[in-house]
Amino acid sequence: MDAQGRGRADDIDPADQWVLNPNTGEYELRLTPSAPQSPQWPQPSVPRPRGSAPGQAGRVSSRTASPAAPDREVPPPRRRRGAPPEPPPGRRGRRPVKKKSRAKKILLWTGGTMAFVLVAAAGAAYFYIEHLNSNITAVADDGASTGGFQKDKAINILLIGTDKRTGAGNENYGDAGSVGHADTTILLHVSKDRTNATALSIPRDLIVDVPNCPTTLPDGTEKNIQGTDQVRFNTSLGQDERTPSCTARTVTELTGIKPDNFMVADFNAVKTLTTAVGGVDVCLGKDIDDPDSHLNLKKGMQHIQGETALAFVRTRHAVGFGGDLSRITLQQNFLSALMRKLKSNDTLSSPTKMIKLAEAGTKALTVDSQLDSITKLKDLGLELGKLNVKNLTFTTVPVIDNPAEKVKVTVVVNETTAPQVFDMIKNDISFTAVKAKKKKEAAAVAARLKGTKAAASEVRVRILNGGAPAGSAQETLTWLQNDEDVLKSENAGNADAELSKTTLEYAPDQADQARRLADILGLSGSAMKPGESVTNDQGLPAMTLTLGKDFKGAGVKLNSSSGATPEGVQKSTADKVECAK
């Protein structure tokens, strides 16, 4: 509306253009090209009696009416008491028009209004999605990722937290003038069937080799940044112009696992995300007063968000041994609390919180170029949403103190246990025992190991290499014949396809042989595959043992069942509240 209260055509509210037609009793759309005005409805025509002059209306009896004045309205004729009402002119002899009820009029009005509301909502949703897309910051993955996660495969997401002082109020945290090192790094692995996940923390002070990194710099130019050996892991980002793609390459160099995507968060992410969900509940095993991180909390359960949440994940001197490994445990406790809050009905059922979370997440995170739209982030979120938090395991790369240092400051990989952890993730093996979705299925798998076992000398098996190191089939054959008395065994060469896990296929009448061989090799029930026998070189029926990528060597028990964490490796699950000490 303008200052005079007159509406211009382009200012008219669509709802104001629905007007009641008194002749039909229905609301009709009037698309008026000019200012709104009183609707002029056409009057019903009155039929001219036969013999009257053109333009002359039907005559009225002189006994009931007299000629009317030119500008005086002629009253309608009277009707007898009890007589039915006269039909309106032009509809004589027809059934009286039945006006629509008030309820139907309201439905017509509501239907018209809702049409406009739905169109407006669809437009608003589109613009909101565009708005969220504009929030997202993406950087080149430089070929360091697999090209993006896939819905039908296991997912590996690299989460990187930097110590760069960006945003208001962050001058009290991090190293002054830091270019943003990889201060907190977690490799999140989600299983192919989405029943479990492992969050592997990588210590910032871990000594690693940073490889050469082809890099797209912020100005768009490309540069091959030379690698460095035996340096701290956190220098894989920020140092020498390294970008997150270089951190991803370093993780691959360390673990043998290539991330599908990566995300980078700064200090603001912790503050905004915890505020968006209304805070999280954490537990302290003692009072904490850390002047370095500005954290001051009492023992017991505490509700934290914003600045306090950031101080919580930054503190290290007040917990454990006062080092980075102690802080990692604290951060894992915090992330467990955040996961519980994100999966709670309190968050999922609140549109306000979900919108705030979408805003905070898209603003706080920097993602790789394969994850640069709200649609892709939504798809990833739906995949992660299938996970039960009780099957989300937090663990850390097994390390030992750096033997080259007199004053212990850095750590190195524990070569005894770390490879086992990396292999479990690569082979999609859960760190927690995941219950089968169907009890009958679980019982059937367990039953494969139960029953009588044939003598080792009666086991007849062909051995194939399906992903194990070269020579593994022959190595296993020699071990079985010389050490385990499985004399009826033979090397059948390479399998047609690689397998992540070792399998044993057998016919029903070979079940007792299969149980004996499973016991020798340490196979789980899930590794035993009832099927058909094959013919060996002597023309006799034999089982088929295919060595997968999980094969560790002849004589080493496979035991590929979930939950079998390597000895000495600490872990926790997101469903349990751990108190920081």
Secondary structure as UniProt FT lines:
FT   TURN            3..4
FT   HELIX           9..11
FT   HELIX           14..17
FT   STRAND          18..21
FT   TURN            22..25
FT   STRAND          26..29
FT   TURN            50..51
FT   TURN            54..55
FT   TURN            62..64
FT   TURN            70..71
FT   TURN            81..82
FT   TURN            89..90
FT   TURN            92..93
FT   HELIX           102..135
FT   STRAND          137..139
FT   TURN            142..143
FT   TURN            151..152
FT   STRAND          155..162
FT   TURN            168..169
FT   TURN            171..172
FT   TURN            176..177
FT   STRAND          182..190
FT   TURN            192..193
FT   STRAND          197..202
FT   TURN            204..205
FT   STRAND          206..210
FT   STRAND          213..216
FT   TURN            218..219
FT   STRAND          222..225
FT   STRAND          228..232
FT   HELIX           233..236
FT   HELIX           239..241
FT   HELIX           244..255
FT   STRAND          261..265
FT   HELIX           267..276
FT   TURN            277..278
FT   STRAND          280..284
FT   STRAND          288..290
FT   TURN            291..294
FT   STRAND          295..297
FT   STRAND          300..304
FT   HELIX           306..314
FT   TURN            317..318
FT   TURN            320..321
FT   HELIX           324..343
FT   HELIX           345..348
FT   HELIX           351..364
FT   STRAND          365..368
FT   TURN            369..370
FT   HELIX           374..385
FT   HELIX           389..391
FT   STRAND          392..396
FT   STRAND          399..401
FT   TURN            403..404
FT   STRAND          411..413
FT   TURN            415..417
FT   HELIX           418..426
FT   TURN            427..428
FT   HELIX           439..447
FT   TURN            448..449
FT   HELIX           456..458
FT   STRAND          460..465
FT   TURN            470..471
FT   HELIX           472..483
FT   STRAND          488..494
FT   STRAND          503..506
FT   HELIX           508..510
FT   HELIX           511..521
FT   HELIX           525..527
FT   STRAND          528..530
FT   STRAND          534..535
FT   TURN            537..538
FT   STRAND          541..547
FT   TURN            549..550
FT   TURN            554..555
FT   TURN            562..563
FT   TURN            567..568
FT   STRAND          571..573
FT   TURN            574..575
FT   STRAND          579..580
//
